[in-house]
Amino acid sequence: MSTRATGTFEVKLAPLPTNDSSEGSPVGRMSIDKQIHGDLEGTGKGEMLTAATSVKSSGARPDSSSFTDRS
């Protein structure tokens, strides 16, 4: 069995509401929908949190995703 899979994937991100709805809040939330094609065929779903800082081009974005195999 190969330990490497190759292929392509398409990702769609969509904004989700956050607990902090104040104007200029540095916190955000996005849904993640993936279509995976190649050695693996399936879909992925997840959620990403974002946080901005006062430093230009600086921030954080942890995410969690799941994969459903269609093979």
C-alpha positions in Angstrom: 0.0 0.0 0.0 1.3 3.4 -1.0 1.7 6.0 1.8 1.4 8.9 -0.7 -1.6 10.0 -2.6 -1.7 12.6 -5.4 -4.5 14.6 -6.9 -6.3 17.9 -6.8 -8.8 19.5 -4.5 -11.2 22.5 -4.7 -11.9 24.5 -1.6 -14.8 26.8 -0.9 -14.7 29.1 2.1 -17.7 31.0 3.5 -17.9 33.4 6.4 -19.8 32.2 9.5 -21.1 34.3 12.4 -18.8 34.8 15.5 -19.6 35.5 19.1 -17.9 38.9 18.7 -20.0 41.0 16.3 -18.4 44.3 17.2 -17.2 46.5 14.4 -13.5 45.9 13.6 -13.3 42.7 15.6 -10.0 40.8 14.9 -11.8 37.4 15.2 -13.4 35.6 12.3 -14.9 32.1 11.4 -15.1 30.4 8.1 -16.7 27.1 6.9 -14.5 24.9 4.6 -15.9 22.6 1.9 -13.5 20.5 -0.1 -13.9 18.3 -3.2 -10.9 15.9 -3.5 -10.0 14.1 -6.7 -7.2 11.7 -7.6 -5.8 8.7 -5.7 -8.4 9.7 -3.1 -11.9 10.7 -4.0 -14.1 12.3 -1.5 -15.3 15.4 0.3 -14.0 17.4 3.2 -15.8 19.6 5.7 -14.3 21.8 8.3 -14.2 25.1 10.1 -11.4 27.7 10.4 -11.0 30.4 13.0 -9.0 33.5 12.2 -7.4 36.2 14.4 -5.8 39.4 13.1 -3.1 41.4 15.0 -1.9 45.0 14.7 1.2 43.8 12.8 0.6 43.9 9.0 0.3 40.4 7.4 0.3 38.8 10.9 -2.4 36.6 12.4 -3.5 33.0 13.2 -5.8 30.6 11.5 -6.2 27.1 13.0 -8.7 24.8 11.3 -10.2 21.4 11.8 -11.5 19.2 8.9 -12.9 15.8 8.3 -12.7 13.6 5.1 -15.4 11.3 3.7 -14.1 8.7 1.2 -16.2 8.1 -2.0 -14.0 5.3 -3.4 
